[in-house]
Amino acid sequence: MEVFTATRRTFLSEFSSIPVKVAIVALTLASRLIGIYAVLASLLLNASLLIYVGLWKTPLRVALAWLFTSTLLIAINAALKTLTVEHIYNLIYGYTTFTALYLAIATTPPQHVRRLLGFNVLSLAYLLLDYSIKLVSDALDTLRSRGWTPSPISVKYALRAFATLLVVRIEEVEEALRARGVE
């Protein structure tokens, strides 16, 4: 199940592509200062690269949620007569930034981060993020194989169970690190 990591090995999956991914994220962040056409060009580039590496389902789902939320925010602002082009621009920029960060994180395995940064808090946090996403993916696969259908109440309980599993795992990792002399 495609949730978070790239489904195809491409040039973006290689360690040598880290500067390219950093440049994509930096250009996406800077596009806000350049203008709406730069933001839209960044969105198009990021979406194209996500499709190229085989990660189109998750951004599509997020786009649908983003569309619902954005429509709600635009409707509220329109009703209150506070809607400006800047509000819509910020909503588009937010989704564009998500696509750039998603592309960078999904195509960078924890080994690359550790090789680049060494063994420190940032590489451990990235490893924990990767582990958390895999934990959610495995839990969703297990629930679906048992006939679970998502509903607001069941999602609430599933998130609670996930949070509990994650806290237990963090405590286990902390204990293991302390046993090895890491403070």
N, C-alpha and C positions, 0 to 999 in steps of 0.2 A: 504494500500500500504506500503510495507516494504521500508523504506528509511533509517532510522537511528536507531530506537530502536528495541530491541530484540523482536521477535514475540512469543517466548515461555518463560515461567518462568522456570528458571533452578537455579542451585546452584550459578551461576554467577550473578543472579539478586538479591541475598540477600545481606544485609548490611555486614554480616560477611565475604563475599568473597572479600571485598576491598583489604585486604593484598595479596590475590592470584593474583588479577588483577595488583596490583602495582608490584608484583614479576615478572609477565609475561612481563610487559612493561620494567622493569629494566633488565631482562635477554635478552630481544630482543635488547635493546640498547647496552648491554655489548657484545652481540654476535659479533658485528663488530670487537671488540678487540681480540676475540678468533679465528675466522677464518670463511671461507666460509661454512664449514659443520655445524657450530653452527648457522649461519644465515639461512641456508636452513632448519635445524631442527626447528628453531623458526618459520619460515614461515609455515612449515607443522603443527606445534602445533597450531598456530594462525588460520590457515585456517580450521583445524579440529574443533576448538572451535566455530568459526563463523558458520560453518555448523550445529554444535550441537545446538546452540541457535536460529537457523533459519535465520541467516543473511548471505546468500550466494549471493544474487542478486547484492547488491551494490558493494562488493569487486570484483565480477566478472566483473561488468561494469568498475570499476576503473582499473582492471587488463587489460582489453581490451584497455582502453585509455593509460595506462602505457606501454603496449606492442607497441602501435603505436608510442608514444613519444620516447620510448627507441630505437626502430628500426630506427627512424629518427636520433636520436643522435648518434647511432652506425654508421649509414651510413655516416653522416657528418664527424665523427672522422676517419672513415676508408678512406674516400675520401681525407682528409687532412693528412693522415698517422700519426695520433696522437692517434689512438685507442690502449688502453692497457687493460689488464685483470682487472686492478683496476677500470676503468670506468664501466665495466659491473658489477663488484662486488658492486660498489656504487649504481647502479641502482637497483639491487636486494635488497640491504640493505634498500634502501628508501621505496620500496614497503612493505618489511617485517615490517618496523617500522610503516607504515600506518596501516597494519592489526592489530598490537598490540594496537595502540592507538584507532582505530575504535572499537575493541572488548571492551576495557575498558570503553570508553565513551558510547557506545551503550547499555551496560548492567548496567550502573550506573545511576539511576534516580537522579534528582536534590535534592530530599529529603535526599538521602544518603550523598551527598556532604555537604549539609547544616548541617546535623547531625554530620558529622565528623569534619568540619571546623568551624562551627558556622555561624552566620550571618555576612559576611564580603564581601569584593570586589570579592574574588575568587568564593564564592558560588553564588553571584549575576551574575558574568560573566558566570558561568556554566549554571545557569538558563536561561540567555539570549541566550546562544548557543543552548540549548534545545528548547527554544521558536522559535528561528530563523529557525531551521531545521523543526519544525512542521509547521511553516508558509510557508516555501518553499513546503513542502509536500502537504499541503492543497491547495496552489495556483496551483500546478501542477495537482492535482486531478480535480480542478475546470476547468482548461483550457482543460484538456483531455476530460472531460465530455461535453464540448462545441465543441468538434471536432478539437481542436488545434493539429497540428502536428509540432514538433520542426523543425526549420530551423535556420541557423546562424543569420538571421536578426530577426526572432521572439524571439529567445533566448536572443538576445541583449536587446530587449524591455522588455521581461519578467524579466530579471535581473535588469533592471532599475526600474521597478515597485516594485520589491521586495526590492531593496535598499531604495526606498522612504518609503515603508511601515515600514521597519525596523527603519529608522531614526525617523519617526513619533512615533513609539512605544517606542523607547529609550527616546525621549523627554517626553512622557506621564509617563513613569516609573520614570524619573528624577524628574518631577513635583510632582508625588505622594509621592516619598521619601522625598522631601523637605517639603511637607505639613505635613509629619509625624515627621519632625525635624531631619532627617538624612542629614548630610553634606557631 
